[in-house]
């Protein structure tokens, strides 16, 4: 139990030994940013979804609207 209290105190006080490193509290509160539609990473992900999943695997296009797919993509690319 003591280690949990210590961790909670560290997060609460934002103790940070590296000034470039964000605190855990900041990371938890961070809003998810989306790529611009022309961002090279976005283009590559979109092309891969269409080519590899929709065409090659024969998965239905509405797959991208399902929560499971969105959760998977958040795991793949957690921006």
Secondary structure, DSSP 8 states (H G I E B T S, - for coil): -HHHHHHHHHHHHT--SSTTS--HHHHHH-------TT-HHHHHHHHHIIIIIIIIS---GGGGGSHHHHHHHHHHS--
